[in-house]
């Protein structure tokens, strides 16, 4: 029976692939489980979808990040009403524990 040997280059490429693949599956710092990561991604997706449907809020200028059910908004709004509407939208999404609204209001240029 003959044995096949893997070239050092192929072995190195396999090791690098496994390293990056494992890193892609890692839960980020501060999150307890993969399930929580999935829940946070779901919340973020729901918030962005609702903002995209709302004519008063620009989903393109507002960033949404979720960690352990806490949604952080950042970016820019053209009015205090837009900033407040963004918070209202987030509060209506299921499983949101808190909202941190760091949106800055500035006049359109």
N, CA, C and O atoms as a GROMACS GRO file, in nm:
protein
  436
    1UNK      N    1   0.083  -0.116   0.000
    1UNK     CA    2   0.000   0.000   0.000
    1UNK      C    3   0.089   0.125   0.000
    1UNK      O    4   0.180   0.136   0.082
    2UNK      N    5   0.064   0.216  -0.090
    2UNK     CA    6   0.146   0.337  -0.096
    2UNK      C    7   0.080   0.449  -0.017
    2UNK      O    8  -0.043   0.458  -0.010
    3UNK      N    9   0.160   0.533   0.041
    3UNK     CA   10   0.110   0.646   0.118
    3UNK      C   11   0.131   0.774   0.038
    3UNK      O   12   0.235   0.794  -0.025
    4UNK      N   13   0.030   0.860   0.041
    4UNK     CA   14   0.044   0.989  -0.024
    4UNK      C   15   0.093   1.089   0.078
    4UNK      O   16   0.046   1.091   0.192
    5UNK      N   17   0.184   1.170   0.039
    5UNK     CA   18   0.237   1.274   0.126
    5UNK      C   19   0.181   1.408   0.084
    5UNK      O   20   0.162   1.433  -0.035
    6UNK      N   21   0.156   1.493   0.180
    6UNK     CA   22   0.108   1.628   0.153
    6UNK      C   23   0.229   1.720   0.148
    6UNK      O   24   0.317   1.715   0.234
    7UNK      N   25   0.232   1.803   0.046
    7UNK     CA   26   0.345   1.895   0.033
    7UNK      C   27   0.342   1.996   0.148
    7UNK      O   28   0.235   2.026   0.201
    8UNK      N   29   0.457   2.049   0.187
    8UNK     CA   30   0.460   2.149   0.292
    8UNK      C   31   0.373   2.271   0.260
    8UNK      O   32   0.312   2.329   0.350
    9UNK      N   33   0.368   2.310   0.134
    9UNK     CA   34   0.284   2.423   0.094
    9UNK      C   35   0.137   2.392   0.117
    9UNK      O   36   0.063   2.474   0.172
   10UNK      N   37   0.093   2.274   0.075
   10UNK     CA   38  -0.047   2.234   0.093
   10UNK      C   39  -0.082   2.225   0.241
   10UNK      O   40  -0.191   2.264   0.281
   11UNK      N   41   0.010   2.173   0.321
   11UNK     CA   42  -0.013   2.163   0.465
   11UNK      C   43  -0.026   2.303   0.528
   11UNK      O   44  -0.110   2.326   0.614
   12UNK      N   45   0.058   2.394   0.482
   12UNK     CA   46   0.052   2.531   0.534
   12UNK      C   47  -0.079   2.598   0.496
   12UNK      O   48  -0.140   2.666   0.578
   13UNK      N   49  -0.123   2.579   0.373
   13UNK     CA   50  -0.248   2.639   0.327
   13UNK      C   51  -0.367   2.581   0.405
   13UNK      O   52  -0.460   2.655   0.439
   14UNK      N   53  -0.364   2.452   0.434
   14UNK     CA   54  -0.471   2.389   0.512
   14UNK      C   55  -0.474   2.446   0.653
   14UNK      O   56  -0.581   2.474   0.706
   15UNK      N   57  -0.358   2.464   0.713
   15UNK     CA   58  -0.350   2.520   0.849
   15UNK      C   59  -0.404   2.663   0.852
   15UNK      O   60  -0.477   2.700   0.944
   16UNK      N   61  -0.368   2.743   0.753
   16UNK     CA   62  -0.416   2.881   0.747
   16UNK      C   63  -0.567   2.884   0.728
   16UNK      O   64  -0.636   2.964   0.791
   17UNK      N   65  -0.618   2.797   0.641
   17UNK     CA   66  -0.763   2.791   0.618
   17UNK      C   67  -0.837   2.754   0.745
   17UNK      O   68  -0.940   2.814   0.776
   18UNK      N   69  -0.786   2.656   0.817
   18UNK     CA   70  -0.850   2.616   0.943
   18UNK      C   71  -0.845   2.728   1.045
   18UNK      O   72  -0.941   2.749   1.119
   19UNK      N   73  -0.734   2.800   1.051
   19UNK     CA   74  -0.719   2.909   1.146
   19UNK      C   75  -0.821   3.019   1.119
   19UNK      O   76  -0.889   3.066   1.211
   20UNK      N   77  -0.832   3.061   0.992
   20UNK     CA   78  -0.927   3.166   0.959
   20UNK      C   79  -1.071   3.118   0.971
   20UNK      O   80  -1.159   3.194   1.010
   21UNK      N   81  -1.095   2.994   0.938
   21UNK     CA   82  -1.230   2.939   0.950
   21UNK      C   83  -1.275   2.935   1.094
   21UNK      O   84  -1.390   2.968   1.123
   22UNK      N   85  -1.187   2.896   1.185
   22UNK     CA   86  -1.221   2.892   1.327
   22UNK      C   87  -1.243   3.032   1.381
   22UNK      O   88  -1.332   3.054   1.464
   23UNK      N   89  -1.164   3.127   1.337
   23UNK     CA   90  -1.179   3.265   1.384
   23UNK      C   91  -1.312   3.323   1.338
   23UNK      O   92  -1.372   3.403   1.410
   24UNK      N   93  -1.359   3.285   1.222
   24UNK     CA   94  -1.486   3.334   1.171
   24UNK      C   95  -1.604   3.286   1.252
   24UNK      O   96  -1.710   3.348   1.250
   25UNK      N   97  -1.588   3.174   1.323
   25UNK     CA   98  -1.696   3.117   1.402
   25UNK      C   99  -1.690   3.161   1.548
   25UNK      O  100  -1.777   3.125   1.627
   26UNK      N  101  -1.590   3.236   1.584
   26UNK     CA  102  -1.572   3.274   1.724
   26UNK      C  103  -1.677   3.375   1.767
   26UNK      O  104  -1.720   3.460   1.689
   27UNK      N  105  -1.717   3.364   1.891
   27UNK     CA  106  -1.807   3.461   1.951
   27UNK      C  107  -1.722   3.580   1.994
   27UNK      O  108  -1.614   3.562   2.048
   28UNK      N  109  -1.770   3.700   1.970
   28UNK     CA  110  -1.692   3.819   2.002
   28UNK      C  111  -1.684   3.840   2.152
   28UNK      O  112  -1.766   3.788   2.227
   29UNK      N  113  -1.588   3.916   2.194
   29UNK     CA  114  -1.566   3.944   2.335
   29UNK      C  115  -1.689   4.006   2.400
   29UNK      O  116  -1.750   4.098   2.344
   30UNK      N  117  -1.725   3.957   2.517
   30UNK     CA  118  -1.837   4.013   2.589
   30UNK      C  119  -1.966   3.938   2.567
   30UNK      O  120  -2.066   3.965   2.634
   31UNK      N  121  -1.967   3.844   2.476
   31UNK     CA  122  -2.087   3.764   2.452
   31UNK      C  123  -2.066   3.625   2.510
   31UNK      O  124  -1.957   3.568   2.500
   32UNK      N  125  -2.171   3.572   2.571
   32UNK     CA  126  -2.154   3.447   2.643
   32UNK      C  127  -2.169   3.323   2.557
   32UNK      O  128  -2.102   3.222   2.583
   33UNK      N  129  -2.253   3.326   2.455
   33UNK     CA  130  -2.277   3.206   2.375
   33UNK      C  131  -2.295   3.239   2.229
   33UNK      O  132  -2.317   3.354   2.191
   34UNK      N  133  -2.284   3.135   2.147
   34UNK     CA  134  -2.311   3.151   2.005
   34UNK      C  135  -2.458   3.189   1.986
   34UNK      O  136  -2.490   3.268   1.897
   35UNK      N  137  -2.546   3.132   2.068
   35UNK     CA  138  -2.688   3.165   2.061
   35UNK      C  139  -2.714   3.313   2.082
   35UNK      O  140  -2.797   3.372   2.012
   36UNK      N  141  -2.644   3.374   2.176
   36UNK     CA  142  -2.661   3.518   2.200
   36UNK      C  143  -2.613   3.598   2.080
   36UNK      O  144  -2.673   3.699   2.043
   37UNK      N  145  -2.504   3.552   2.018
   37UNK     CA  146  -2.453   3.619   1.898
   37UNK      C  147  -2.559   3.616   1.787
   37UNK      O  148  -2.581   3.717   1.720
   38UNK      N  149  -2.623   3.501   1.769
   38UNK     CA  150  -2.728   3.488   1.668
   38UNK      C  151  -2.846   3.577   1.702
   38UNK      O  152  -2.902   3.642   1.615
   39UNK      N  153  -2.884   3.580   1.831
   39UNK     CA  154  -2.994   3.667   1.874
   39UNK      C  155  -2.963   3.814   1.846
   39UNK      O  156  -3.049   3.887   1.798
   40UNK      N  157  -2.841   3.856   1.875
   40UNK     CA  158  -2.800   3.994   1.850
   40UNK      C  159  -2.804   4.026   1.701
   40UNK      O  160  -2.847   4.135   1.662
   41UNK      N  161  -2.759   3.934   1.618
   41UNK     CA  162  -2.762   3.955   1.473
   41UNK      C  163  -2.906   3.966   1.424
   41UNK      O  164  -2.936   4.046   1.334
   42UNK      N  165  -2.996   3.887   1.483
   42UNK     CA  166  -3.138   3.894   1.446
   42UNK      C  167  -3.196   4.029   1.484
   42UNK      O  168  -3.269   4.089   1.406
   43UNK      N  169  -3.165   4.076   1.604
   43UNK     CA  170  -3.214   4.207   1.648
   43UNK      C  171  -3.164   4.317   1.553
   43UNK      O  172  -3.242   4.402   1.510
   44UNK      N  173  -3.036   4.314   1.522
   44UNK     CA  174  -2.978   4.414   1.432
   44UNK      C  175  -3.048   4.412   1.296
   44UNK      O  176  -3.080   4.518   1.241
   45UNK      N  177  -3.072   4.293   1.243
   45UNK     CA  178  -3.140   4.281   1.114
   45UNK      C  179  -3.282   4.337   1.119
   45UNK      O  180  -3.326   4.405   1.027
   46UNK      N  181  -3.353   4.308   1.227
   46UNK     CA  182  -3.489   4.358   1.241
   46UNK      C  183  -3.493   4.511   1.250
   46UNK      O  184  -3.577   4.576   1.189
   47UNK      N  185  -3.398   4.567   1.327
   47UNK     CA  186  -3.392   4.713   1.340
   47UNK      C  187  -3.364   4.778   1.205
   47UNK      O  188  -3.431   4.873   1.166
   48UNK      N  189  -3.265   4.725   1.133
   48UNK     CA  190  -3.229   4.783   1.003
   48UNK      C  191  -3.345   4.772   0.904
   48UNK      O  192  -3.370   4.865   0.827
   49UNK      N  193  -3.415   4.660   0.906
   49UNK     CA  194  -3.528   4.643   0.815
   49UNK      C  195  -3.639   4.743   0.846
   49UNK      O  196  -3.698   4.800   0.754
   50UNK      N  197  -3.667   4.764   0.973
   50UNK     CA  198  -3.772   4.860   1.010
   50UNK      C  199  -3.731   5.003   0.978
   50UNK      O  200  -3.814   5.084   0.937
   51UNK      N  201  -3.603   5.034   0.995
   51UNK     CA  202  -3.556   5.168   0.960
   51UNK      C  203  -3.564   5.191   0.810
   51UNK      O  204  -3.596   5.301   0.764
   52UNK      N  205  -3.534   5.087   0.733
   52UNK     CA  206  -3.539   5.100   0.587
   52UNK      C  207  -3.682   5.128   0.538
   52UNK      O  208  -3.701   5.194   0.436
   53UNK      N  209  -3.780   5.079   0.611
   53UNK     CA  210  -3.921   5.100   0.573
   53UNK      C  211  -3.975   5.234   0.620
   53UNK      O  212  -4.076   5.282   0.568
   54UNK      N  213  -3.911   5.295   0.718
   54UNK     CA  214  -3.961   5.419   0.777
   54UNK      C  215  -3.916   5.539   0.694
   54UNK      O  216  -3.795   5.559   0.675
   55UNK      N  217  -4.009   5.619   0.644
   55UNK     CA  218  -3.971   5.733   0.560
   55UNK      C  219  -3.903   5.848   0.637
   55UNK      O  220  -3.842   5.935   0.577
   56UNK      N  221  -3.916   5.847   0.770
   56UNK     CA  222  -3.860   5.955   0.850
   56UNK      C  223  -3.714   5.929   0.891
   56UNK      O  224  -3.644   6.021   0.933
   57UNK      N  225  -3.669   5.804   0.879
   57UNK     CA  226  -3.535   5.767   0.926
   57UNK      C  227  -3.449   5.721   0.809
   57UNK      O  228  -3.493   5.642   0.725
   58UNK      N  229  -3.327   5.771   0.804
   58UNK     CA  230  -3.233   5.728   0.700
   58UNK      C  231  -3.151   5.611   0.751
   58UNK      O  232  -3.061   5.627   0.834
   59UNK      N  233  -3.182   5.493   0.700
   59UNK     CA  234  -3.107   5.373   0.739
   59UNK      C  235  -2.963   5.379   0.688
   59UNK      O  236  -2.877   5.306   0.738
   60UNK      N  237  -2.936   5.463   0.591
   60UNK     CA  238  -2.801   5.472   0.534
   60UNK      C  239  -2.707   5.554   0.623
   60UNK      O  240  -2.586   5.531   0.621
   61UNK      N  241  -2.759   5.648   0.700
   61UNK     CA  242  -2.675   5.734   0.783
   61UNK      C  243  -2.665   5.685   0.927
   61UNK      O  244  -2.584   5.737   1.005
   62UNK      N  245  -2.746   5.586   0.964
   62UNK     CA  246  -2.750   5.541   1.103
   62UNK      C  247  -2.696   5.398   1.112
   62UNK      O  248  -2.742   5.308   1.041
   63UNK      N  249  -2.599   5.380   1.198
   63UNK     CA  250  -2.538   5.249   1.222
   63UNK      C  251  -2.607   5.182   1.340
   63UNK      O  252  -2.645   5.248   1.437
   64UNK      N  253  -2.623   5.051   1.332
   64UNK     CA  254  -2.689   4.973   1.436
   64UNK      C  255  -2.594   4.861   1.480
   64UNK      O  256  -2.550   4.781   1.397
   65UNK      N  257  -2.564   4.856   1.608
   65UNK     CA  258  -2.484   4.748   1.666
   65UNK      C  259  -2.558   4.693   1.787
   65UNK      O  260  -2.615   4.769   1.864
   66UNK      N  261  -2.556   4.561   1.803
   66UNK     CA  262  -2.626   4.498   1.914
   66UNK      C  263  -2.530   4.407   1.989
   66UNK      O  264  -2.457   4.328   1.928
   67UNK      N  265  -2.531   4.418   2.121
   67UNK     CA  266  -2.450   4.331   2.206
   67UNK      C  267  -2.533   4.294   2.327
   67UNK      O  268  -2.573   4.380   2.406
   68UNK      N  269  -2.558   4.165   2.343
   68UNK     CA  270  -2.637   4.113   2.455
   68UNK      C  271  -2.774   4.180   2.467
   68UNK      O  272  -2.821   4.207   2.577
   69UNK      N  273  -2.836   4.208   2.353
   69UNK     CA  274  -2.969   4.266   2.353
   69UNK      C  275  -2.973   4.418   2.366
   69UNK      O  276  -3.080   4.478   2.360
   70UNK      N  277  -2.857   4.480   2.384
   70UNK     CA  278  -2.849   4.626   2.395
   70UNK      C  279  -2.811   4.680   2.258
   70UNK      O  280  -2.707   4.646   2.202
   71UNK      N  281  -2.897   4.766   2.204
   71UNK     CA  282  -2.875   4.822   2.070
   71UNK      C  283  -2.812   4.959   2.083
   71UNK      O  284  -2.861   5.045   2.156
   72UNK      N  285  -2.703   4.978   2.010
   72UNK     CA  286  -2.637   5.109   2.008
   72UNK      C  287  -2.654   5.168   1.869
   72UNK      O  288  -2.621   5.106   1.768
   73UNK      N  289  -2.707   5.290   1.866
   73UNK     CA  290  -2.725   5.364   1.742
   73UNK      C  291  -2.618   5.471   1.732
   73UNK      O  292  -2.588   5.539   1.831
   74UNK      N  293  -2.561   5.485   1.615
   74UNK     CA  294  -2.462   5.592   1.592
   74UNK      C  295  -2.480   5.641   1.449
   74UNK      O  296  -2.549   5.579   1.368
   75UNK      N  297  -2.417   5.751   1.421
   75UNK     CA  298  -2.429   5.810   1.288
   75UNK      C  299  -2.490   5.948   1.298
   75UNK      O  300  -2.476   6.017   1.400
   76UNK      N  301  -2.558   5.989   1.191
   76UNK     CA  302  -2.609   6.126   1.184
   76UNK      C  303  -2.756   6.130   1.146
   76UNK      O  304  -2.803   6.049   1.065
   77UNK      N  305  -2.828   6.224   1.205
   77UNK     CA  306  -2.967   6.251   1.171
   77UNK      C  307  -2.978   6.397   1.130
   77UNK      O  308  -2.895   6.480   1.169
   78UNK      N  309  -3.079   6.427   1.052
   78UNK     CA  310  -3.097   6.566   1.007
   78UNK      C  311  -3.186   6.645   1.103
   78UNK      O  312  -3.198   6.767   1.090
   79UNK      N  313  -3.248   6.576   1.200
   79UNK     CA  314  -3.334   6.646   1.296
   79UNK      C  315  -3.345   6.565   1.425
   79UNK      O  316  -3.316   6.445   1.428
   80UNK      N  317  -3.388   6.632   1.530
   80UNK     CA  318  -3.413   6.563   1.656
   80UNK      C  319  -3.528   6.464   1.640
   80UNK      O  320  -3.529   6.360   1.706
   81UNK      N  321  -3.624   6.495   1.554
   81UNK     CA  322  -3.737   6.404   1.529
   81UNK      C  323  -3.688   6.272   1.468
   81UNK      O  324  -3.737   6.165   1.504
   82UNK      N  325  -3.593   6.280   1.376
   82UNK     CA  326  -3.537   6.159   1.315
   82UNK      C  327  -3.462   6.077   1.420
   82UNK      O  328  -3.473   5.954   1.424
   83UNK      N  329  -3.386   6.145   1.503
   83UNK     CA  330  -3.312   6.078   1.611
   83UNK      C  331  -3.408   6.006   1.705
   83UNK      O  332  -3.384   5.890   1.741
   84UNK      N  333  -3.514   6.072   1.745
   84UNK     CA  334  -3.613   6.014   1.837
   84UNK      C  335  -3.688   5.897   1.771
   84UNK      O  336  -3.716   5.797   1.836
   85UNK      N  337  -3.720   5.911   1.643
   85UNK     CA  338  -3.790   5.804   1.571
   85UNK      C  339  -3.703   5.679   1.563
   85UNK      O  340  -3.754   5.567   1.572
   86UNK      N  341  -3.574   5.696   1.546
   86UNK     CA  342  -3.483   5.581   1.542
   86UNK      C  343  -3.489   5.504   1.674
   86UNK      O  344  -3.493   5.381   1.675
   87UNK      N  345  -3.488   5.576   1.786
   87UNK     CA  346  -3.500   5.511   1.917
   87UNK      C  347  -3.633   5.440   1.932
   87UNK      O  348  -3.639   5.328   1.985
   88UNK      N  349  -3.739   5.504   1.887
   88UNK     CA  350  -3.872   5.443   1.898
   88UNK      C  351  -3.878   5.312   1.820
   88UNK      O  352  -3.934   5.212   1.867
   89UNK      N  353  -3.821   5.312   1.701
   89UNK     CA  354  -3.820   5.191   1.618
   89UNK      C  355  -3.749   5.078   1.692
   89UNK      O  356  -3.798   4.966   1.695
   90UNK      N  357  -3.634   5.108   1.750
   90UNK     CA  358  -3.557   5.006   1.820
   90UNK      C  359  -3.635   4.949   1.938
   90UNK      O  360  -3.637   4.828   1.959
   91UNK      N  361  -3.699   5.035   2.014
   91UNK     CA  362  -3.773   4.990   2.133
   91UNK      C  363  -3.888   4.894   2.099
   91UNK      O  364  -3.930   4.815   2.183
   92UNK      N  365  -3.938   4.902   1.976
   92UNK     CA  366  -4.049   4.816   1.934
   92UNK      C  367  -4.003   4.679   1.884
   92UNK      O  368  -4.086   4.591   1.859
   93UNK      N  369  -3.873   4.659   1.868
   93UNK     CA  370  -3.821   4.531   1.819
   93UNK      C  371  -3.816   4.431   1.935
   93UNK      O  372  -3.766   4.464   2.043
   94UNK      N  373  -3.868   4.311   1.915
   94UNK     CA  374  -3.865   4.210   2.021
   94UNK      C  375  -3.724   4.178   2.068
   94UNK      O  376  -3.629   4.179   1.990
   95UNK      N  377  -3.711   4.150   2.197
   95UNK     CA  378  -3.586   4.107   2.262
   95UNK      C  379  -3.484   4.218   2.284
   95UNK      O  380  -3.373   4.190   2.330
   96UNK      N  381  -3.519   4.343   2.252
   96UNK     CA  382  -3.427   4.455   2.280
   96UNK      C  383  -3.437   4.487   2.429
   96UNK      O  384  -3.546   4.511   2.481
   97UNK      N  385  -3.321   4.487   2.497
   97UNK     CA  386  -3.318   4.514   2.641
   97UNK      C  387  -3.299   4.662   2.670
   97UNK      O  388  -3.352   4.713   2.769
   98UNK      N  389  -3.224   4.731   2.584
   98UNK     CA  390  -3.197   4.872   2.608
   98UNK      C  391  -3.152   4.935   2.476
   98UNK      O  392  -3.111   4.866   2.383
   99UNK      N  393  -3.162   5.068   2.470
   99UNK     CA  394  -3.119   5.143   2.352
   99UNK      C  395  -3.022   5.251   2.396
   99UNK      O  396  -3.048   5.324   2.491
  100UNK      N  397  -2.910   5.258   2.328
  100UNK     CA  398  -2.814   5.366   2.351
  100UNK      C  399  -2.808   5.447   2.223
  100UNK      O  400  -2.752   5.403   2.122
  101UNK      N  401  -2.866   5.565   2.228
  101UNK     CA  402  -2.875   5.647   2.110
  101UNK      C  403  -2.763   5.749   2.108
  101UNK      O  404  -2.767   5.850   2.178
  102UNK      N  405  -2.662   5.723   2.026
  102UNK     CA  406  -2.548   5.813   2.011
  102UNK      C  407  -2.553   5.885   1.876
  102UNK      O  408  -2.450   5.928   1.824
  103UNK      N  409  -2.672   5.897   1.820
  103UNK     CA  410  -2.688   5.965   1.691
  103UNK      C  411  -2.668   6.114   1.711
  103UNK      O  412  -2.721   6.173   1.805
  104UNK      N  413  -2.591   6.174   1.623
  104UNK     CA  414  -2.563   6.318   1.628
  104UNK      C  415  -2.654   6.387   1.528
  104UNK      O  416  -2.664   6.346   1.413
  105UNK      N  417  -2.720   6.494   1.574
  105UNK     CA  418  -2.808   6.571   1.485
  105UNK      C  419  -2.725   6.682   1.421
  105UNK      O  420  -2.660   6.761   1.489
  106UNK      N  421  -2.728   6.684   1.288
  106UNK     CA  422  -2.663   6.792   1.216
  106UNK      C  423  -2.743   6.824   1.092
  106UNK      O  424  -2.802   6.736   1.029
  107UNK      N  425  -2.744   6.951   1.057
  107UNK     CA  426  -2.821   6.997   0.943
  107UNK      C  427  -2.763   6.940   0.814
  107UNK      O  428  -2.641   6.924   0.802
  108UNK      N  429  -2.848   6.909   0.718
  108UNK     CA  430  -2.798   6.859   0.591
  108UNK      C  431  -2.711   6.964   0.520
  108UNK      O  432  -2.734   7.084   0.532
  109UNK      N  433  -2.612   6.917   0.450
  109UNK     CA  434  -2.518   7.009   0.385
  109UNK      C  435  -2.550   7.027   0.241
  109UNK      O  436  -2.481   7.101   0.171
   0.00000   0.00000   0.00000
